[in-house]
Amino acid sequence: MSITMLSSVSAKEASIEYQGVWTDYAAKEYVAGDGTKESPYLIKDASELALLAKNVNEKEEKDKYY
């Protein structure tokens, strides 16, 4: 059996259209939790994951729970 998918959009049209770096799209804060063992931060979308990465890179996530 062979499956072939044909696309009606070019690779250029399908590319993500944004400028800057991914940390520009980081959330301002986590939606839920306070980073403790009892109430860990809940990461619900890509912008919150970007916030985590940004904070880790800036060494602001020491002793936090997710």
C-alpha positions as CSV (number, residue, x, y, z in Angstrom):
1,M,0.0,0.0,0.0
2,S,1.3,3.5,-0.8
3,I,0.0,6.8,0.5
4,T,0.9,10.0,-1.2
5,M,-0.1,13.4,0.1
6,L,-0.1,16.4,-2.1
7,S,0.0,19.9,-0.7
8,S,-1.6,22.9,-2.3
9,V,0.7,25.3,-0.4
10,S,4.3,25.9,-1.1
11,A,7.0,25.5,1.5
12,K,7.4,29.2,1.7
13,E,3.7,29.8,2.4
14,A,3.7,27.1,5.0
15,S,6.5,28.5,7.0
16,I,5.9,30.3,10.3
17,E,5.8,34.0,9.8
18,Y,7.3,35.8,12.7
19,Q,10.4,37.8,13.5
20,G,12.6,37.7,16.6
21,V,13.5,34.8,18.9
22,W,11.2,32.3,20.7
23,T,11.7,34.0,24.1
24,D,9.9,37.1,22.6
25,Y,6.8,34.9,22.8
26,A,7.2,33.7,26.4
27,A,4.2,34.2,28.8
28,K,4.6,36.8,31.5
29,E,3.7,34.2,34.2
30,Y,2.4,30.7,34.7
31,V,-1.4,30.3,34.7
32,A,-1.5,28.0,37.7
33,G,0.6,27.1,40.7
34,D,3.2,29.0,42.8
35,G,6.2,26.8,42.1
36,T,6.2,24.9,45.4
37,K,6.1,21.2,46.0
38,E,2.5,21.5,47.2
39,S,1.4,23.8,44.3
40,P,3.7,23.3,41.3
41,Y,3.6,25.5,38.2
42,L,1.3,24.0,35.6
43,I,2.6,24.5,32.0
44,K,-0.4,24.5,29.7
45,D,1.0,25.9,26.4
46,A,4.0,26.8,24.4
47,S,4.3,30.3,25.7
48,E,4.6,29.0,29.3
49,L,7.2,26.4,28.2
50,A,9.1,29.3,26.6
51,L,8.8,31.1,30.0
52,L,10.3,28.1,31.7
53,A,13.2,28.0,29.3
54,K,13.8,31.7,29.5
55,N,13.8,31.6,33.3
56,V,16.1,28.6,33.4
57,N,18.5,30.4,31.1
58,E,18.4,33.4,33.4
59,K,18.9,31.1,36.4
60,E,15.6,32.2,38.0
61,E,14.1,28.8,38.4
62,K,16.1,27.4,41.2
63,D,14.2,25.1,43.6
64,K,10.9,25.3,41.7
65,Y,8.4,22.6,41.0
66,Y,6.5,21.9,37.8
